[in-house]
């Protein structure tokens, strides 16, 4: 569904319209990218020795970093923050 959103925004004829649409949904897309990239990496990477250590780092990144960055990412559009 995110691919459809991006494709639809890219089909907007005016550059100002595309910029406004991307600025509206960019914060959410960043959070989704960070959130799902850790999951995807976990299942795509090859099997390796010491996988539990890297799994601990991934789970820390997945659970703590994403939640910590959420307020900052969503406040990027806030005029008071700018």
Secondary structure, DSSP 8 states (H G I E B T S, - for coil): -HHHHHHHHHT-SSHHHHHHHHHHHHHHHHHHHHHHHHHHHHHHS---TTHHHHHHHHHHIIIIIHHHHHHHHHTTT-TTT-
